[in-house]
Amino acid sequence: VYKRQVLARIVRIEMLSVLHTDYIRTARAKRLPPRRLYLRHALPNAVTATLTIGGLLLSSLVAGTVLVENVFAWPGLGSTIVQSILTKDYPAVQGVVLVYGTGVLLVNLAVDVALALLDPRSTIRES
C-alpha cells in the first residue's frame, strides 16, 4: 500500500507542476477541450518522473520476493537463495543473484526506453 501511495503522490505533484506551466495556460487560452489538454499536453510531461519512480519501485518489488517467499514458505528464487546461503552453495547464490540483477537491469532498460519514447523533448521520435 505504501508504494502505491508514493507513486500516486508523485503523479499528483508532477501533474500539478505541469498544469501551472505557461504552455498549459496558453492551451487553455486557446480553449482546448480538457480531455485533449490533459492527455495530449500535460500527461506526456508528467509521466517522466512517474515512470522513473515506478521503475525503481518495481525493481524493489522484484528483490522483495526473497522476504515474501520465505515468510509464506513459497517455492521460488527467493527461497532458493536463502537455502543456498544456509547450505553454503555459493555457485547457486551467484546464479540467483545474477538472475535478480538481470531482472532489475531489464526493468531499468524498459523504463529508459519508455522515457525516451514518451518524453516530448526527445529527438528519437523525430528521426
N, C-alpha and C positions, 0 to 999 in steps of 0.2 A: 504494500500500500504506500509506503514511504517513497519508493522510487517513482510511482505514478504521480504522486503529489509534486515531486521535484520537477518532473517533466512538464506537468500541467502549469506549474508556476513559471517555468522558463518560456513556454509557449505564450502565456499571458503577458509576461513582461516584454518579450520581443515584439508581440503584436501591438501592444500599447506604444512602444517606442517607434515602431514603423508607422502607426496611424497618426503620429504627431509630426511627421516629416512634411517637407514642402511639396513634394510631388503628389502626395495623397491629398493635400489641401487643394492643389491645382486640379486633380482629378475630380474632387468633389465640386469645385467651382464649375467644371465642365458638365456637371450634373450626370455623371456616370451612374448607372444603377448600382446599388450597394453590393449585389452579388458579384458583379464584374470588378468592382473596386477592391473587394476583399480577396477574391480568388485570383485575379489577374495581376493586381498591383501590390497588394500588401503581403499575401501569403508567400510568394517566392522569396521575398526579402526577409521574412520572419522565420523561414524554415531552416536557415543555415545553422543557427545556434541550436535549434531543436534537434536536428539530425546529429550534430556533434555530441551533444549530451546523451541522446538516445543510443548512439553507438557505444559510448563509454558505459552506459548502464547495461546494455546488452552483453558487453564483454564481462562485466562483473557478475551478471547472472549466470553466464556460462561457467565462470570459475566458482560460483557459489554452489554448483551441483555437488561438489565434494562434501560439503556440510549436509545438504539435504539428503543425499543418498545414504550417508552414514546414520543420520538421525532416524530415518524411516526404514532402514535396512533394505534399500532397493539395490538390485544389482546394476552396475554400470561402471563408467570410468572413474567416478569419484570413489566408490568403494574399492575398486581395483587399486587405485593409487595408495589408499590407506593400508590395504592388506599387503601391498608390495613393500611399503615402508616398514611395516611391522615384521615382515619376513626377510628384510634386507635384500630384496630382489631389485637391485639398482638399475639394471637394464630395463625392467618393466616400468620403473618410476620415470626413467628418462623418456621412454616411449610415450607414456601417458602425458607427461608434461609437454612433450613435443606436439602431441595431438591438440592439447589445450592451447598451446601457443599458436599453432597454425589456425585454430578456430578464431582466436582473438585477432590474429593478423588478417584473416579473411573478412571479419566483421569490419575492421578499420578500413580495409581496402574498399569494401562495398560502400561504406559511408563516404569515403573520399570521392569515389566515382559519382555517387549520387549528388554530393555537393557540387562537383564540377558541372554536372548536367543541369542542376536546378538553380544554381546561383545566376542571377540575371547579369552580373558583371563578368561572367565567364566568357572567354573567347572561343571555347570549344564548340558551342552551338553555331557560331558564325561561320566557321570554316567548312 
